[in-house]
């Protein structure tokens, strides 16, 4: 019983930081404008590919993250700055053109599941950095289970995207996309700021 409680406690201590870092709830409004012109099946395919990408990236990073950083000579702060700059460019394109990515071709639509949904929106620098910190503090298996649990929650949220599109309508989705573009730009600036402060500090 004591062992079970200890495992449960470690799960909670690993689940919550990953949940906050992933912030899947805030990805839902961003998902809508990205997939607004897609058919239901195509949107489901993009969501599935995004989650598979996020899962593979997260597990791969747990396995070789530290070694990869050492090999490439980069730090978590470098990764944070790069991810922030990329998100800022996406936000700027959304504000100017109304779309982060074009989806005329099926290949382009599939790529949206990889970038920007799979990474950096679902699993980005914040999640990867959090995973690196947690595996130093807790059992790796517990960290992986907490990570997968968060991805399942993200899938449940994204599965409701079609209902949200129907509820908001196309004009509502476009209005939400403009607002989220501003928030996304602010998040990107924050990531760059944190990365720079980490390097200077």
N, C-alpha and C positions, 0 to 999 in steps of 0.2 A: 504493500500500500504506500509506504514511504517513497519507494522508487517511482511509483506511478505519479505521485504528487510532484516529485522532483522533475519528472519528464514534462508534466503538464505546466509546471511553472516555467521551465525553459522554453516550452513551446510558446507560451504567452509573451515571454520576454523577447523572443525572436519574431513572432508574428506581428506584433504591433509596430516595431520599427520598419519592417518591410511594407506593411499596410500603408503607413504614412508616406514612405518614400515612393511607393508605386502610385498611390493616389488615383486608383482606377475610376473613382467617381468623377473626377475632373476631366478624364479622357473621353467620357461619353459625349459631352457637347462638342468636343473636337471631332469625334468619330462621325457625327451626323453630317456636317458640311463636306467632309472628305468623301463620304459614300452617298451623298444625296441623290446623285444621278444614276445609281446602280439599281439593278433588279434585286429582289429579295435574296435569291440564291447566290448571286454574285457578292452581295454584302456579307452573307453568311460565310462564304468562302474566304473573303478578305479577313474577317474576324478570326476564323479558324487558323489561317496562315499567320496572323499577327500573334496569336497565343502560342503557336508552335515555335515561331521565331523567338518570342520572349522566353519560353521554356528552355530552348536550346542554348540561347545566349547566357541565361542565368546559370544553368547547370555547367556549361562550359567554363564560365568565369569562376565558379566555385572550384572547379577542378584545376584550372591552369592560370587563373587571374594574376596571382602574385608573380608567378614565374614569367608570365607574358610581359607584365609591366617592367620587371627587372631586365628581361631580354631586350625590350625596345627602349629602355632607358627613360620611360615616362612615369609620371605619378598620377595619383587619383585626381589631384588638382588640375593637371594638364587635361585629363579626360573630362573633367567638369567644364572647363573652359571651352573645349571643342564641342561638347554636347550643347552648351548654351548658345554658342555662335550658330550652330546648325538650326536650333529651334527658333532663334531670332530671324534667320533668313526665311524659314517657313511662315512665321507670323507676318513678316513684311509682305511676302507674296500673297498671303490670304487677305491682308488689308488692301492691297493695291489691285488685285485681280479677282478677288472673291473666291479663289480656290487655291489650296496649297499644292495640289497635284491634279493633273489632267487624267481622265480615266476613259479615253476613247477606246483604247486597245485593252484586250484582256491581260496582256503582259504588264501594261502600266497599272492596271487595277491590282494584280497580284503583288506588284512591287510595293503598293501602298500598305499591304499587310506586313511587309518586311520593314520598310521605311516610309512614313514615320511612325506607324502604329506599333509594330513589334518592338522597334527601338528607334528613337529614344523615348517615345511617349509611355509605353507600358514598362519596359525595362531599359532605363537610361542610366546615366552616370550616378544618380542618387541611389538607385536600387543596387547597382553593381558595387558601389562603394560600401553601402550598408551590408551587403552580403560578405564582402571581404572582412569587415569589422566583426561581424557576428561569428564567422567560422573560427576566428581567433579566440572567441569567448565561450562558445557553446559547442555541443556535439554537432558534427557536420550533418548527420542524418536528420536531426531535429530542425536544423536550419533549412534543409532542402524540403522537408515536409511543410514547414511554415511558408516557404516560397511557393510551393505548388498550391497550397490552400488559398493563398492570395490570388493566384492565377485563376482558380476556379471561381472565386468571387467576381473577378474581372469578367469572366465569361458570362456569368449570370447577369451582370449589369449590361454588357454589350448585347446580350440576346434580346434585351428590351428596346434596342435602338429603333427597330421597325415601328413599334408602338409610339415611341416618342416622335418619330417622323410624321406619323399619321396625326398625332395630337397637335403638333406645332404647325404643320403645313410647311410648304416650301418657303414662304415669306418669313415665317417664324424661325426656320432653320438658318436662313441667310442672315437674319438679324442676330441670332445667337452666335453665328460664326464670326461676325464682326467684333462682338463683345469678347468672345474667347480669343480672338486674334490679339487683342490688347493684353489680356491676361497671360497669354502664351509668351508674348514679347517681354512682359514683366518677369515671368518665371525665368526666361532665358537670361535676362540681364542679372537676375539674382544668382543664377548658376555661375555666370562669368565672374561676378563680384566675389562669390565665395571661393572660386578657384584662385583668383588673383590674391585675395586675402590669405588663403592657405599657403600660397607660394611666398608671399612677402612676410607672413607671420612665422 
